[in-house]
Amino acid sequence: TFFQCAIGLTWLLVFMLVVPEWRDLLISVFLIGLMFGIFQLSARQFLMLAAFAFTGFASLSAYNVVVGNPYMDTANLLFRVAVVGFLLVWCAYFANHVSELRTRLNNRNDSLQELLSEVTMLAERDHLTQAYNRRSIIDSLGRLRDTALRYGNGFSIVILDIDFFKQVNDKFGHLTGDEILAAVADRMRSELRMLDELTPLEQSRILGRYGGEEFIIILPHTDLDGAEQCAERIRHSTASHRFHKDMAISLSAGVATYGGQESIDSLLRRADEALYMAKENGRNCVYAIEIDRSELAGSSEVVNLADYQQEQ
């Protein structure tokens, strides 16, 4: 924009020199050329253009005084230089005001974007652990289910429960319990980041707080064996770590893979059953339940694929 305005002003000065009888008309075009950049240029850039325009017009008028101008006398030339100078000063003042307004507006937009990001995070995240909340997890599962029905992309989930967490609250208090929850969530996140580095094509693993001391991990493009390995890695990493005051924490995990054409409730129920089996088998272990196709075939929770595609 700056160079466009500079080139336009240069051509106007050339026209004023070549066709002096059009000078009064071209003065108005002079201002239009400057106003073209008033909403795009900074105050400093606009001042540079205004100074260039005034210097060019004053030099052109001085040249006419020296060589003589048959269309106007020296007094008229000086009067026009003064008028142009006054108009350029006014334009520069107005441009500076517009620049300040634009800067304040941009700053306000940046603040609004930051506030919007904070509100979005508060709406999607659990305040204590910074993991996704239950509503966000259900929404993500719904989107993955739609993708699975449309393209056949499978996914798995892992529900993890902190073993004997009530004893931690009873013995050390709820504040310590909250610290343990946050620390365990951080431990899980660090393991998921390491998995992302190992298999970058399977990024976007999602950690959420399912409720209380239960967490859920969504694993896109992951089969049952891969989900079990992921859950076992997190279980082992947590069990080998020491938390508050050298406290040992263990996890029980239930794993399930989306079977295709089933509901999200059915998938979650199967993962909950697997978690219950892990607790029944002594805790601090991972248990997985494969989908029973015969039960799914007669279930009311099965999605009719033809009807779904027609709805889409």
C-alpha positions as CSV (number, residue, x, y, z in Angstrom):
1,T,0.0,0.0,0.0
2,F,2.8,2.4,0.8
3,F,4.5,1.9,-2.5
4,Q,1.2,2.1,-4.4
5,C,0.5,5.5,-2.7
6,A,4.1,6.7,-3.4
7,I,3.8,5.8,-7.1
8,G,0.4,7.4,-7.4
9,L,1.7,10.6,-5.8
10,T,4.7,10.6,-8.1
11,W,2.6,10.4,-11.2
12,L,0.4,13.2,-10.0
13,L,3.4,15.4,-9.5
14,V,4.5,14.6,-13.1
15,F,1.0,15.5,-14.4
16,M,1.1,18.8,-12.5
17,L,4.4,19.6,-14.1
18,V,3.4,18.6,-17.6
19,V,-0.1,20.1,-17.5
20,P,0.0,23.0,-15.1
21,E,-3.6,24.2,-16.1
22,W,-4.9,21.0,-14.4
23,R,-3.1,21.6,-11.2
24,D,-6.2,22.7,-9.2
25,L,-8.1,19.6,-10.2
26,L,-5.1,17.3,-9.5
27,I,-4.8,18.7,-6.0
28,S,-8.0,17.0,-5.0
29,V,-6.7,13.7,-6.6
30,F,-3.6,14.3,-4.4
31,L,-5.7,13.9,-1.3
32,I,-7.5,10.9,-2.7
33,G,-4.2,9.1,-3.2
34,L,-3.2,9.8,0.4
35,M,-6.6,8.7,1.7
36,F,-6.2,5.4,-0.1
37,G,-3.7,4.3,2.5
38,I,-5.1,5.9,5.6
39,F,-6.7,2.7,6.9
40,Q,-3.7,0.5,6.0
41,L,-0.5,2.5,6.8
42,S,1.0,3.3,10.1
43,A,1.2,6.9,11.3
44,R,4.9,7.0,10.4
45,Q,4.4,5.7,6.9
46,F,1.6,8.2,6.3
47,L,3.7,11.1,7.6
48,M,6.5,10.0,5.1
49,L,4.0,10.1,2.2
50,A,2.6,13.4,3.3
51,A,6.1,14.9,3.6
52,F,6.9,13.5,0.2
53,A,3.8,15.0,-1.3
54,F,4.3,18.4,0.3
55,T,8.0,18.5,-0.7
56,G,7.1,17.5,-4.3
57,F,4.4,20.1,-4.6
58,A,6.5,22.9,-3.0
59,S,9.4,22.1,-5.3
60,L,7.1,22.1,-8.3
61,S,5.7,25.5,-7.2
62,A,9.2,26.9,-6.6
63,Y,10.2,25.7,-10.1
64,N,7.2,27.5,-11.6
65,V,8.2,30.7,-9.7
66,V,11.7,30.5,-11.2
67,V,10.7,29.8,-14.8
68,G,7.4,31.7,-14.6
69,N,3.9,30.3,-14.9
70,P,1.5,31.8,-17.4
71,Y,-1.5,30.4,-15.6
72,M,-0.9,31.9,-12.1
73,D,1.3,34.4,-10.4
74,T,3.6,33.9,-7.5
75,A,1.0,34.9,-4.9
76,N,-1.4,32.2,-6.2
77,L,1.3,29.6,-6.2
78,L,2.3,30.4,-2.6
79,F,-1.4,30.4,-1.6
80,R,-1.8,26.9,-3.1
81,V,1.3,25.6,-1.3
82,A,-0.1,26.9,2.0
83,V,-3.5,25.2,1.3
84,V,-1.9,21.9,0.3
85,G,0.4,22.1,3.4
86,F,-2.7,22.7,5.6
87,L,-4.6,19.8,4.1
88,L,-1.7,17.5,4.4
89,V,-1.2,18.4,8.0
90,W,-4.9,17.7,8.6
91,C,-4.7,14.4,6.8
92,A,-1.6,13.4,8.8
93,Y,-3.5,14.2,12.1
94,F,-6.5,12.2,10.9
95,A,-4.3,9.3,9.8
96,N,-2.6,9.3,13.2
97,H,-6.0,9.2,14.9
98,V,-7.1,6.3,12.7
99,S,-3.8,4.5,13.4
100,E,-4.3,4.8,17.2
101,L,-7.9,3.5,16.9
102,R,-6.7,0.6,14.8
103,T,-4.0,-0.3,17.3
104,R,-6.5,-0.1,20.2
105,L,-9.0,-2.3,18.2
106,N,-6.3,-4.8,17.4
107,N,-5.2,-4.9,21.1
108,R,-8.9,-5.4,22.1
109,N,-9.3,-8.2,19.5
110,D,-6.2,-9.9,20.9
111,S,-7.6,-9.6,24.4
112,L,-10.9,-11.0,23.3
113,Q,-9.1,-13.9,21.6
114,E,-7.2,-14.7,24.8
115,L,-10.5,-14.6,26.8
116,L,-12.2,-16.8,24.3
117,S,-9.4,-19.3,24.5
118,E,-9.6,-19.3,28.3
119,V,-13.4,-19.7,28.2
120,T,-13.1,-22.5,25.7
121,M,-10.5,-24.2,27.9
122,L,-12.7,-23.8,31.0
123,A,-15.6,-25.3,29.1
124,E,-13.6,-28.3,27.8
125,R,-11.1,-29.0,30.6
126,D,-11.3,-30.3,34.1
127,H,-10.0,-27.4,36.4
128,L,-8.0,-29.7,38.7
129,T,-6.2,-32.0,36.3
130,Q,-6.4,-29.9,33.0
131,A,-7.6,-33.1,31.4
132,Y,-10.7,-32.9,29.1
133,N,-14.0,-33.1,31.0
134,R,-16.6,-35.7,30.6
135,R,-18.7,-33.7,28.1
136,S,-15.7,-33.1,25.9
137,I,-14.8,-36.8,26.0
138,I,-18.4,-37.8,25.0
139,D,-18.3,-35.3,22.1
140,S,-14.9,-36.6,20.9
141,L,-16.2,-40.2,21.1
142,G,-19.2,-39.2,19.0
143,R,-17.0,-37.6,16.3
144,L,-14.8,-40.7,16.2
145,R,-17.9,-42.9,16.0
146,D,-19.1,-40.9,13.0
147,T,-15.7,-41.3,11.4
148,A,-15.7,-45.0,12.1
149,L,-19.2,-45.4,10.5
150,R,-18.2,-43.4,7.5
151,Y,-14.7,-44.5,6.8
152,G,-14.2,-47.6,8.9
153,N,-11.5,-46.1,11.1
154,G,-11.3,-48.0,14.4
155,F,-10.5,-46.6,17.8
156,S,-10.1,-47.8,21.4
157,I,-10.7,-46.4,24.8
158,V,-9.0,-47.1,28.2
159,I,-10.7,-46.3,31.5
160,L,-8.3,-46.1,34.4
161,D,-9.1,-45.9,38.1
162,I,-6.7,-45.0,40.9
163,D,-6.6,-48.0,43.3
164,F,-7.8,-47.3,46.9
165,F,-8.0,-43.6,46.3
166,K,-10.5,-43.2,49.1
167,Q,-7.8,-44.3,51.6
168,V,-5.6,-41.5,50.3
169,N,-8.3,-38.9,51.0
170,D,-9.1,-40.5,54.4
171,K,-5.5,-40.6,55.5
172,F,-4.0,-37.5,54.0
173,G,-7.0,-35.2,53.3
174,H,-8.7,-34.0,50.2
175,L,-6.0,-31.4,49.3
176,T,-3.4,-34.2,49.1
177,G,-5.9,-36.2,47.2
178,D,-6.3,-33.4,44.7
179,E,-2.5,-33.2,44.3
180,I,-2.3,-36.9,43.6
181,L,-5.1,-36.6,41.0
182,A,-3.2,-33.8,39.2
183,A,0.1,-35.6,39.5
184,V,-1.3,-38.8,38.1
185,A,-2.9,-36.9,35.2
186,D,0.5,-35.3,34.4
187,R,2.1,-38.7,34.5
188,M,-0.4,-40.1,32.0
189,R,0.1,-37.0,29.7
190,S,3.9,-37.5,29.7
191,E,3.5,-41.1,28.7
192,L,1.0,-40.2,25.9
193,R,3.5,-37.6,24.6
194,M,6.2,-40.2,24.5
195,L,3.9,-42.5,22.5
196,D,3.2,-39.6,20.1
197,E,6.9,-39.3,19.5
198,L,7.2,-43.0,18.8
199,T,4.2,-43.1,16.5
200,P,3.6,-39.6,15.2
201,L,0.9,-40.8,12.8
202,E,-1.3,-41.7,15.7
203,Q,-1.2,-38.3,17.4
204,S,-4.3,-36.8,18.9
205,R,-4.6,-39.3,21.8
206,I,-7.0,-37.7,24.3
207,L,-6.8,-37.8,28.1
208,G,-10.0,-37.0,30.0
209,R,-11.2,-37.1,33.6
210,Y,-14.2,-39.5,33.5
211,G,-15.3,-38.8,37.0
212,G,-13.8,-38.8,40.5
213,E,-10.6,-40.8,40.4
214,E,-11.4,-42.3,37.0
215,F,-9.6,-41.2,33.8
216,I,-10.3,-42.1,30.2
217,I,-8.0,-42.2,27.3
218,I,-9.2,-42.2,23.7
219,L,-6.8,-43.9,21.2
220,P,-7.7,-43.2,17.5
221,H,-6.5,-45.7,14.9
222,T,-5.7,-48.2,17.7
223,D,-6.8,-51.9,18.0
224,L,-7.3,-53.8,21.2
225,D,-3.7,-55.1,21.4
226,G,-2.3,-51.6,20.9
227,A,-4.7,-50.1,23.5
228,E,-3.7,-52.8,26.0
229,Q,0.0,-52.0,25.5
230,C,-0.7,-48.3,26.0
231,A,-2.6,-49.0,29.2
232,E,0.1,-51.3,30.5
233,R,2.7,-48.8,29.8
234,I,0.8,-46.1,31.7
235,R,0.0,-48.5,34.6
236,H,3.7,-49.6,34.9
237,S,5.0,-46.0,34.7
238,T,2.5,-44.9,37.4
239,A,3.3,-47.9,39.7
240,S,7.1,-47.3,39.4
241,H,6.8,-43.6,40.3
242,R,6.6,-42.1,43.8
243,F,4.2,-39.4,44.5
244,H,3.5,-37.3,47.6
245,K,5.8,-38.2,50.5
246,D,7.1,-41.2,48.6
247,M,3.6,-42.6,48.1
248,A,3.1,-45.5,45.7
249,I,0.0,-45.2,43.5
250,S,-1.3,-48.0,41.3
251,L,-3.9,-48.1,38.5
252,S,-6.5,-50.5,37.3
253,A,-7.5,-50.3,33.6
254,G,-10.3,-51.5,31.4
255,V,-9.8,-51.6,27.6
256,A,-12.4,-51.8,24.9
257,T,-12.3,-51.3,21.1
258,Y,-15.2,-49.8,19.1
259,G,-16.8,-52.8,17.4
260,G,-18.5,-50.9,14.5
261,Q,-22.2,-49.9,14.4
262,E,-22.5,-50.0,18.2
263,S,-23.4,-47.0,20.4
264,I,-20.9,-45.1,22.5
265,D,-22.8,-46.2,25.6
266,S,-22.2,-49.8,24.6
267,L,-18.5,-49.1,24.2
268,L,-18.2,-47.3,27.5
269,R,-20.2,-50.1,29.3
270,R,-17.7,-52.7,27.9
271,A,-14.7,-50.7,29.1
272,D,-16.4,-50.3,32.5
273,E,-16.9,-54.1,32.7
274,A,-13.2,-54.6,31.8
275,L,-12.2,-52.2,34.6
276,Y,-14.4,-54.1,37.1
277,M,-12.7,-57.3,36.0
278,A,-9.3,-55.7,36.6
279,K,-10.3,-54.7,40.1
280,E,-11.7,-58.2,40.7
281,N,-8.4,-59.7,39.6
282,G,-6.4,-57.9,42.3
283,R,-6.1,-54.3,40.9
284,N,-2.9,-52.8,39.5
285,C,-3.5,-54.6,36.2
286,V,-5.1,-54.1,32.7
287,Y,-8.1,-56.1,31.5
288,A,-9.6,-56.0,28.1
289,I,-13.0,-57.3,26.8
290,E,-13.5,-58.0,23.1
291,I,-16.9,-57.3,21.6
292,D,-19.4,-60.1,21.5
293,R,-20.7,-60.0,17.9
294,S,-23.6,-62.3,18.7
295,E,-24.8,-60.1,21.6
296,L,-24.3,-57.0,19.4
297,A,-26.4,-58.4,16.6
298,G,-29.5,-58.6,18.8
299,S,-28.9,-55.4,20.7
300,S,-31.1,-52.3,20.4
301,E,-27.9,-50.2,20.6
302,V,-26.7,-51.3,17.2
303,V,-26.6,-48.5,14.6
304,N,-28.2,-49.3,11.3
305,L,-25.4,-48.3,8.8
306,A,-27.7,-47.8,5.9
307,D,-30.0,-45.5,7.9
308,Y,-27.1,-43.6,9.3
309,Q,-25.6,-43.0,5.8
310,Q,-29.0,-41.9,4.5
311,E,-29.2,-39.4,7.4
312,Q,-25.8,-38.0,6.6
